[in-house]
Amino acid sequence: MDEHSKIKADVKVVIKETMDAMATKDDKVISAAMKKKCDEKFGPTWNCIVGEDFKCAFAHENKHFIFCVMGKTNILLYKI
């Protein structure tokens, strides 16, 4: 993530809490929950992509992008 370290740590906590709390393995449900939590905590408008195998390429503003891996799950969060 090219974000300030405080926000980076907070986003990682949101990701971990969401992944731990979800009873489903449905990527769309997990993605929607993460987006909602990030919008509430850091302000709108966040987008979230969750999945085991995807690729992406796009331009983004500094301090508005995080990509992380938890197990086999890839998580991309970016703010527009």
C-alpha positions in Angstrom: 0.0 0.0 0.0 1.2 3.5 -0.7 -0.8 4.8 2.2 0.3 6.4 5.5 1.4 3.6 7.9 -1.4 4.4 10.4 -4.1 4.0 7.8 -2.3 1.0 6.4 -2.4 -0.7 9.8 -6.1 0.2 10.2 -7.0 -1.2 6.8 -5.2 -4.5 7.6 -7.2 -4.7 10.8 -10.4 -4.2 8.9 -9.4 -6.9 6.4 -8.5 -9.4 9.2 -11.6 -8.7 11.2 -13.9 -9.1 8.2 -12.2 -12.3 7.0 -12.4 -13.8 10.5 -16.1 -12.7 11.0 -17.4 -14.0 7.7 -19.2 -17.4 7.9 -19.2 -17.6 4.1 -16.5 -18.1 1.6 -18.4 -16.1 -1.0 -16.0 -13.5 -2.4 -18.8 -11.1 -3.4 -20.2 -11.1 0.2 -16.7 -10.6 1.7 -15.9 -7.8 -0.8 -19.2 -5.9 0.0 -18.5 -6.2 3.7 -15.0 -4.9 3.4 -16.1 -2.0 1.2 -18.8 -1.0 3.6 -16.4 -1.1 6.6 -13.8 1.0 4.8 -16.4 3.5 3.6 -17.6 3.9 7.2 -14.1 4.1 8.8 -12.1 6.0 6.1 -14.8 7.8 4.2 -16.3 7.0 0.7 -15.7 5.8 -1.9 -13.7 2.5 -1.6 -13.9 -0.4 -4.0 -12.9 -3.9 -3.1 -12.1 -7.0 -5.1 -11.7 -10.3 -3.4 -10.7 -13.6 -5.1 -8.2 -16.3 -5.5 -7.0 -15.5 -9.0 -7.4 -12.2 -10.7 -5.2 -9.6 -12.3 -5.6 -5.9 -12.6 -3.9 -2.8 -13.9 -5.0 0.8 -13.4 -3.8 4.2 -12.4 -4.5 5.4 -8.9 -3.8 8.3 -6.6 -1.1 8.1 -4.0 -2.4 6.9 -0.6 -5.5 5.2 -2.0 -4.5 1.6 -2.8 -3.8 -1.6 -0.9 -3.3 -5.1 -2.2 -2.8 -8.0 0.3 -3.0 -11.8 0.4 -4.5 -13.8 3.2 -4.0 -17.5 2.7 -5.1 -18.1 -0.9 -7.4 -15.0 -1.0 -6.2 -11.8 -2.7 -7.7 -8.5 -1.6 -7.5 -5.3 -3.6 -8.9 -2.1 -1.9 -8.7 1.2 -3.7 -10.4 4.6 -3.1 -11.8 6.7 -6.0 
